Amino acid sequence: MAEKKIRVLVAKPGLDGHDRGAKVIASSFRDAGFEVIYTGLHQTPEMIVAAAVQEDVDVVALSILSGAHMTLFPRVLELLRAQGMDDVLVIGGGIMPEADIAALEAMGVAKLFGPGTPTQEPIRFLRERFGLPAHAVAAGDATGP
């Protein structure tokens, strides 16, 4: 029996133009067997949630380096809940103070990953959250936010 594929929407909200980390994680998620939808740069929370609804995703992964995380994450959570998508896991990466990470996780963000996090960590996190068996990640695993 084939294992369920996790559908992940990777998005770059706001005006942040640095997308290397988002592309690295999107590629790593694909290599791990996840279905990945990458929305590209300069997405509004409304655009991200519309894509999440349209693509029927399991996970929304936001990459934010602009410092707007305390505005953008809560707005995405709010819009997902308004669409009845409370079961969609929201994760993210970027540069955030520890106090902000704790506050965002208290609001409902499942997990936040900082710069230099090995890509196998969010892969492992998602596999565990969805009850899928752990798989070895390819040697030479890249790192990124």
Residue frames as a rotation matrix with the C-alpha (Angstrom) as fourth column:
MET 1
0.581 0.814 0.000 0.00
0.814 -0.581 0.000 0.00
0.000 0.000 -1.000 0.00
ALA 2
-0.160 -0.646 0.746 1.39
0.586 -0.671 -0.455 3.41
0.794 0.364 0.486 -0.96
GLU 3
-0.387 -0.040 -0.921 2.07
0.868 -0.351 -0.350 5.84
-0.309 -0.935 0.171 1.86
LYS 4
0.705 0.708 -0.034 0.08
0.681 -0.689 -0.247 9.08
-0.199 0.151 -0.968 1.97
LYS 5
-0.295 -0.772 0.563 1.85
0.826 -0.503 -0.256 11.98
0.481 0.389 0.786 0.32
ILE 6
0.030 0.205 -0.978 2.05
0.727 -0.676 -0.119 15.11
-0.685 -0.708 -0.169 2.42
ARG 7
0.262 0.130 0.956 0.97
0.830 -0.535 -0.155 18.17
0.492 0.835 -0.248 0.38
VAL 8
-0.001 -0.410 -0.912 3.02
0.787 -0.563 0.252 21.23
-0.617 -0.718 0.323 1.36
LEU 9
0.743 0.176 0.646 2.53
0.528 -0.747 -0.404 24.80
0.412 0.641 -0.648 0.18
VAL 10
-0.143 -0.844 -0.517 5.80
0.923 -0.303 0.239 26.76
-0.358 -0.443 0.822 0.50
ALA 11
0.629 0.488 0.605 5.27
0.667 -0.739 -0.098 30.52
0.399 0.465 -0.790 0.43
LYS 12
-0.613 -0.772 -0.170 7.24
0.785 -0.570 -0.242 33.77
0.090 -0.282 0.955 0.74
PRO 13
0.477 0.878 -0.028 4.83
0.874 -0.471 0.116 36.31
0.089 -0.080 -0.993 2.24
GLY 14
0.660 -0.100 -0.744 5.37
0.285 -0.884 0.371 40.03
-0.695 -0.458 -0.555 2.21
LEU 15
0.923 -0.268 -0.276 8.06
-0.384 -0.653 -0.653 42.09
-0.005 0.709 -0.705 0.58
ASP 16
0.215 -0.873 0.437 11.01
-0.410 0.325 0.852 39.86
-0.886 -0.362 -0.288 1.46
GLY 17
0.688 0.008 -0.726 12.87
-0.724 0.068 -0.686 39.06
0.044 0.998 0.053 -1.77
HIS 18
-0.438 -0.893 0.106 15.24
-0.899 0.435 -0.054 36.45
0.002 -0.119 -0.993 -0.36
ASP 19
0.574 0.818 -0.032 13.95
-0.818 0.572 -0.070 33.10
-0.039 0.066 0.997 -1.58
ARG 20
-0.283 -0.759 -0.586 16.98
-0.712 0.576 -0.402 30.81
0.642 0.304 -0.703 -1.47
GLY 21
-0.861 -0.047 0.506 15.89
-0.450 0.536 -0.715 29.13
-0.237 -0.843 -0.483 1.77
ALA 22
0.124 0.985 0.118 12.34
-0.659 0.171 -0.732 28.64
-0.742 0.013 0.671 0.50
LYS 23
0.482 0.004 -0.876 13.64
-0.820 0.354 -0.449 27.04
0.308 0.935 0.174 -2.69
VAL 24
-0.633 -0.759 -0.156 16.04
-0.613 0.613 -0.498 24.80
0.473 -0.220 -0.853 -0.75
ILE 25
-0.684 0.409 0.604 13.29
-0.409 0.470 -0.782 23.57
-0.604 -0.782 -0.154 1.58
ALA 26
0.409 0.846 -0.343 10.82
-0.780 0.128 -0.613 23.11
-0.474 0.518 0.712 -1.29
SER 27
0.149 -0.462 -0.874 13.37
-0.774 0.495 -0.393 20.99
0.615 0.736 -0.284 -3.14
SER 28
-0.845 -0.497 0.197 14.19
-0.494 0.584 -0.644 19.03
0.205 -0.641 -0.740 0.02
PHE 29
-0.236 0.851 0.470 10.51
-0.589 0.260 -0.766 18.36
-0.773 -0.457 0.439 0.68
ARG 30
0.564 0.412 -0.716 10.12
-0.826 0.294 -0.481 17.09
0.012 0.863 0.506 -2.91
ASP 31
-0.280 -0.781 -0.558 13.17
-0.657 0.580 -0.482 14.85
0.700 0.232 -0.676 -2.52
ALA 32
-0.861 0.000 0.508 11.59
-0.452 0.460 -0.765 13.46
-0.234 -0.888 -0.396 0.67
GLY 33
-0.838 0.538 0.094 8.51
0.521 0.734 0.435 12.44
0.165 0.414 -0.895 -1.32
PHE 34
-0.281 0.757 -0.589 6.19
0.404 -0.463 -0.789 15.30
-0.870 -0.460 -0.176 -0.37
GLU 35
0.108 0.372 0.922 4.00
0.958 -0.286 0.003 17.03
0.265 0.883 -0.387 -2.95
VAL 36
-0.377 -0.376 -0.846 5.15
0.638 -0.768 0.057 20.66
-0.671 -0.519 0.529 -3.02
ILE 37
0.510 0.472 0.719 3.49
0.794 -0.579 -0.184 23.78
0.330 0.665 -0.670 -4.33
TYR 38
-0.434 -0.685 -0.585 5.80
0.793 -0.599 0.113 26.81
-0.428 -0.414 0.803 -4.31
THR 39
0.568 0.823 0.007 3.94
0.753 -0.516 -0.407 30.11
-0.331 0.237 -0.913 -4.65
GLY 40
0.016 -0.636 0.771 6.94
0.768 -0.486 -0.417 32.34
0.640 0.599 0.481 -5.27
LEU 41
-0.807 -0.508 -0.301 7.84
0.587 -0.631 -0.508 35.76
0.068 -0.586 0.807 -3.90
HIS 42
-0.961 0.268 0.073 5.69
-0.274 -0.957 -0.095 38.61
0.044 -0.111 0.993 -2.58
GLN 43
-0.438 0.836 -0.331 2.59
0.443 0.522 0.729 36.66
0.782 0.172 -0.599 -1.60
THR 44
-0.362 0.434 0.825 -0.11
-0.783 -0.621 -0.017 38.21
0.506 -0.652 0.565 0.56
PRO 45
-0.817 0.142 0.558 -1.65
-0.334 0.672 -0.661 36.11
-0.469 -0.727 -0.501 3.33
GLU 46
0.224 0.971 -0.083 -4.86
-0.582 0.065 -0.811 36.11
-0.782 0.230 0.579 1.27
MET 47
0.301 -0.201 -0.932 -3.03
-0.903 0.254 -0.346 34.73
0.306 0.946 -0.105 -1.77
ILE 48
-0.754 -0.656 -0.014 -1.34
-0.598 0.696 -0.397 32.06
0.271 -0.291 -0.918 0.35
VAL 49
-0.577 0.599 0.555 -4.57
-0.280 0.493 -0.824 30.87
-0.767 -0.631 -0.117 1.93
ALA 50
0.441 0.718 -0.538 -6.41
-0.774 0.000 -0.633 30.91
-0.455 0.696 0.556 -1.41
ALA 51
-0.070 -0.562 -0.824 -3.67
-0.823 0.499 -0.271 28.67
0.564 0.659 -0.498 -2.84
ALA 52
-0.891 -0.251 0.379 -3.84
-0.442 0.669 -0.597 26.42
-0.104 -0.700 -0.707 0.26
VAL 53
-0.054 0.959 0.278 -7.59
-0.464 0.222 -0.857 26.01
-0.884 -0.175 0.433 -0.24
GLN 54
0.512 0.259 -0.819 -7.29
-0.855 0.063 -0.515 25.43
-0.082 0.964 0.254 -3.98
GLU 55
-0.185 -0.726 -0.663 -4.47
-0.703 0.569 -0.427 22.90
0.687 0.386 -0.615 -3.61
ASP 56
0.813 0.581 -0.043 -6.04
-0.357 0.556 0.750 21.17
0.460 -0.595 0.660 -0.56
VAL 57
-0.111 -0.986 -0.127 -2.72
-0.307 0.156 -0.939 21.15
0.945 -0.065 -0.320 1.29
ASP 58
0.535 0.147 -0.832 -1.81
0.639 0.574 0.512 19.50
0.553 -0.806 0.213 4.58
VAL 59
0.118 -0.659 -0.743 0.90
0.852 -0.317 0.416 22.04
-0.510 -0.682 0.525 5.45
VAL 60
0.875 -0.060 0.480 1.59
0.207 -0.850 -0.484 25.72
0.437 0.523 -0.732 4.84
ALA 61
0.248 -0.884 -0.395 5.31
0.917 0.083 0.390 26.49
-0.312 -0.459 0.832 5.20
LEU 62
0.969 0.116 0.218 6.18
0.175 -0.947 -0.271 30.18
0.175 0.301 -0.938 5.34
SER 63
0.006 -0.994 -0.105 9.67
0.998 0.012 -0.057 31.57
0.058 -0.104 0.993 4.87
ILE 64
0.874 0.348 0.339 10.04
0.314 -0.937 0.153 35.04
0.371 -0.027 -0.928 6.34
LEU 65
-0.088 -0.953 -0.291 13.25
0.990 -0.051 -0.133 37.03
0.112 -0.300 0.948 6.66
SER 66
-0.151 0.082 0.985 11.72
0.403 -0.905 0.137 40.51
0.903 0.417 0.104 6.58
GLY 67
-0.982 -0.171 -0.081 10.91
0.135 -0.331 -0.934 40.81
0.133 -0.928 0.348 10.28
ALA 68
-0.473 0.875 0.101 7.15
-0.819 -0.479 0.315 40.86
0.324 0.066 0.944 9.58
HIS 69
-0.751 0.098 -0.653 6.59
0.093 0.995 0.043 37.43
0.653 -0.029 -0.757 11.12
MET 70
-0.844 0.433 -0.317 4.44
0.365 0.029 -0.931 38.74
-0.394 -0.901 -0.183 14.00
THR 71
-0.303 0.758 -0.578 1.99
-0.706 -0.586 -0.399 40.18
-0.641 0.287 0.712 11.45
LEU 72
-0.295 0.140 -0.945 2.11
-0.902 0.287 0.324 37.62
0.317 0.948 0.042 8.63
PHE 73
-0.918 -0.051 -0.394 1.93
0.039 0.975 -0.217 34.33
0.395 -0.215 -0.893 10.57
PRO 74
-0.709 0.700 -0.081 -1.11
0.135 0.022 -0.991 35.40
-0.692 -0.714 -0.110 12.66
ARG 75
-0.176 0.665 -0.726 -2.91
-0.837 -0.489 -0.245 36.65
-0.518 0.565 0.642 9.54
VAL 76
-0.531 -0.052 -0.846 -2.33
-0.632 0.690 0.354 33.35
0.565 0.722 -0.399 7.71
LEU 77
-0.961 0.195 -0.198 -3.59
0.277 0.732 -0.622 31.43
0.023 -0.652 -0.758 10.76
GLU 78
-0.511 0.801 -0.312 -6.66
-0.236 -0.480 -0.845 33.68
-0.827 -0.358 0.434 10.98
LEU 79
-0.156 0.434 -0.887 -7.50
-0.978 -0.192 0.078 33.25
-0.136 0.880 0.455 7.29
LEU 80
-0.778 -0.135 -0.614 -7.00
-0.277 0.950 0.142 29.47
0.564 0.280 -0.777 7.39
ARG 81
-0.869 0.481 -0.113 -9.35
0.315 0.363 -0.877 29.22
-0.381 -0.798 -0.467 10.37
ALA 82
-0.315 0.771 -0.553 -11.91
-0.574 -0.619 -0.536 31.41
-0.756 0.149 0.638 8.57
GLN 83
-0.209 0.166 -0.964 -11.80
-0.922 0.295 0.251 28.92
0.326 0.941 0.091 5.68
GLY 84
0.766 0.527 0.368 -12.37
-0.635 0.712 0.301 25.99
-0.103 -0.464 0.880 8.05
MET 85
0.559 -0.659 -0.504 -8.82
-0.042 0.584 -0.811 24.76
0.828 0.474 0.298 7.51
ASP 86
0.646 -0.246 0.723 -7.94
-0.762 -0.262 0.593 24.41
0.043 -0.933 -0.356 11.20
ASP 87
0.839 -0.275 0.469 -6.33
0.109 0.931 0.349 21.03
-0.533 -0.242 0.811 10.46
VAL 88
0.721 -0.636 0.274 -3.71
0.287 -0.085 -0.954 22.55
0.630 0.767 0.121 8.13
LEU 89
0.483 -0.670 -0.564 -0.33
0.789 0.054 0.612 22.60
-0.379 -0.741 0.555 9.86
VAL 90
0.900 -0.278 0.336 1.51
-0.068 -0.850 -0.522 25.93
0.431 0.447 -0.784 9.68
ILE 91
0.468 -0.846 -0.255 5.29
0.763 0.242 0.599 25.82
-0.445 -0.475 0.759 9.96
GLY 92
0.979 -0.113 0.171 7.94
0.007 -0.815 -0.580 28.33
0.204 0.569 -0.797 9.05
GLY 93
0.235 -0.960 -0.153 11.51
0.964 0.211 0.159 29.40
-0.121 -0.185 0.975 8.83
GLY 94
0.506 -0.145 0.850 13.42
0.276 -0.906 -0.319 32.60
0.817 0.396 -0.419 9.15
ILE 95
-0.661 -0.742 -0.115 15.19
0.440 -0.259 -0.860 34.85
0.608 -0.619 0.497 11.59
MET 96
0.360 0.849 0.385 13.01
-0.067 -0.389 0.919 35.41
0.930 -0.357 -0.083 14.64
PRO 97
-0.479 -0.477 0.737 13.70
-0.751 -0.213 -0.625 36.22
0.455 -0.853 -0.256 18.30
GLU 98
-0.894 0.074 -0.442 13.03
0.233 0.919 -0.319 33.35
0.383 -0.388 -0.838 20.71
ALA 99
-0.720 0.662 -0.209 10.23
0.002 -0.298 -0.954 35.32
-0.694 -0.687 0.213 22.40
ASP 100
-0.223 0.635 -0.739 8.48
-0.935 -0.355 -0.023 35.74
-0.277 0.686 0.673 19.04
ILE 101
-0.646 -0.050 -0.762 8.89
-0.392 0.878 0.275 32.04
0.656 0.476 -0.586 18.25
ALA 102
-0.924 0.300 -0.238 7.24
0.368 0.524 -0.768 31.14
-0.106 -0.797 -0.594 21.57
ALA 103
-0.476 0.776 -0.414 4.41
-0.374 -0.604 -0.703 33.63
-0.796 -0.179 0.578 20.95
LEU 104
-0.282 0.350 -0.893 3.77
-0.951 0.022 0.308 32.34
0.127 0.937 0.327 17.41
GLU 105
-0.785 -0.012 -0.619 3.77
-0.035 0.999 0.025 28.72
0.618 0.042 -0.785 18.53
ALA 106
-0.828 0.532 -0.179 1.30
0.241 0.048 -0.969 29.66
-0.507 -0.845 -0.168 21.31
MET 107
-0.305 0.712 -0.632 -0.94
-0.748 -0.590 -0.304 31.16
-0.589 0.381 0.713 18.59
GLY 108
0.642 0.624 0.445 -0.96
-0.263 0.724 -0.637 27.91
-0.720 0.293 0.630 16.66
VAL 109
0.403 -0.607 -0.685 2.13
-0.833 0.066 -0.549 27.80
0.379 0.792 -0.479 14.47
ALA 110
0.974 0.088 -0.209 3.23
-0.023 0.955 0.294 24.15
0.225 -0.282 0.933 14.75
LYS 111
0.445 -0.890 -0.097 7.00
0.696 0.276 0.663 24.69
-0.563 -0.362 0.743 14.49
LEU 112
0.954 -0.259 -0.153 9.51
-0.301 -0.814 -0.497 27.35
0.004 0.520 -0.854 13.49
PHE 113
0.571 -0.803 0.171 12.99
0.793 0.594 0.139 26.61
-0.213 0.056 0.975 12.18
GLY 114
0.682 -0.382 -0.624 15.89
-0.164 -0.911 0.378 29.05
-0.713 -0.155 -0.684 12.34
PRO 115
0.631 -0.532 -0.564 18.77
-0.742 -0.202 -0.640 29.71
0.227 0.822 -0.522 9.97
GLY 116
-0.406 -0.909 -0.097 21.14
-0.870 0.417 -0.261 26.79
0.278 -0.022 -0.960 9.50
THR 117
0.140 0.525 0.840 18.55
-0.662 0.681 -0.315 24.16
-0.737 -0.512 0.442 10.41
PRO 118
-0.903 -0.415 0.108 19.40
-0.217 0.660 0.720 20.95
-0.370 0.626 -0.686 8.54
THR 119
-0.439 0.780 -0.446 16.62
-0.842 -0.184 0.507 20.23
0.313 0.598 0.738 6.05
GLN 120
-0.560 0.248 -0.790 16.08
0.166 0.968 0.186 16.77
0.812 -0.027 -0.584 7.51
GLU 121
-0.956 0.195 -0.217 14.66
0.197 -0.118 -0.973 18.39
-0.215 -0.974 0.075 10.69
PRO 122
-0.402 0.879 -0.255 11.47
-0.794 -0.473 -0.381 19.84
-0.456 0.050 0.889 9.14
ILE 123
-0.252 0.278 -0.927 11.13
-0.654 0.657 0.375 16.66
0.713 0.701 0.016 7.04
ARG 124
-0.792 -0.106 -0.602 11.37
0.305 0.785 -0.539 14.53
0.530 -0.610 -0.590 10.18
PHE 125
-0.870 0.487 -0.077 8.97
-0.197 -0.486 -0.851 16.85
-0.452 -0.725 0.519 12.01
LEU 126
-0.223 0.830 -0.511 6.31
-0.974 -0.211 0.082 16.54
-0.039 0.516 0.856 9.30
ARG 127
-0.364 0.052 -0.930 6.72
-0.311 0.934 0.174 12.78
0.878 0.353 -0.324 8.95
GLU 128
-0.928 -0.008 -0.374 6.26
0.337 0.413 -0.846 12.39
0.161 -0.911 -0.380 12.71
ARG 129
-0.716 0.683 -0.143 3.25
-0.477 -0.629 -0.614 14.75
-0.509 -0.372 0.776 12.81
PHE 130
0.044 0.747 -0.664 1.53
-0.994 0.101 0.048 12.80
0.103 0.657 0.746 10.03
GLY 131
0.394 0.134 0.909 2.46
-0.555 0.824 0.118 9.40
-0.733 -0.551 0.399 11.44
LEU 132
0.884 -0.159 -0.440 4.63
-0.347 0.407 -0.845 8.42
0.313 0.900 0.305 8.49
PRO 133
0.743 -0.663 -0.088 7.71
0.619 0.631 0.467 6.24
-0.254 -0.402 0.880 8.82
ALA 134
0.488 -0.692 -0.533 11.05
-0.431 -0.721 0.542 8.01
-0.759 -0.035 -0.650 8.96
HIS 135
0.888 -0.304 0.345 13.13
0.457 0.495 -0.739 7.68
0.053 0.814 0.578 5.81
ALA 136
-0.010 -0.961 -0.276 16.80
0.759 -0.187 0.624 8.30
-0.651 -0.204 0.731 5.43
VAL 137
0.866 0.157 -0.475 17.53
-0.122 -0.854 -0.505 11.69
-0.485 0.496 -0.721 3.92
ALA 138
0.817 -0.541 0.199 20.03
0.417 0.316 -0.852 11.65
0.398 0.780 0.484 1.09
ALA 139
0.150 -0.873 -0.464 23.68
0.885 -0.091 0.456 12.18
-0.440 -0.479 0.759 1.95
GLY 140
-0.770 -0.513 0.380 24.92
0.626 -0.723 0.293 15.70
0.125 0.463 0.878 1.39
ASP 141
0.259 0.957 -0.129 21.71
0.960 -0.241 0.144 17.16
0.107 -0.161 -0.981 2.80
ALA 142
-0.440 -0.343 0.830 21.65
0.373 -0.911 -0.179 20.94
0.817 0.231 0.528 2.37
THR 143
-0.366 0.349 -0.863 20.74
0.868 -0.205 -0.452 23.37
-0.334 -0.914 -0.229 5.11
GLY 144
-0.726 0.171 0.666 18.64
0.236 -0.848 0.474 26.47
0.646 0.501 0.576 4.95
PRO 145
-0.875 0.446 0.188 16.00
-0.401 -0.450 -0.798 28.48
-0.271 -0.774 0.572 6.83
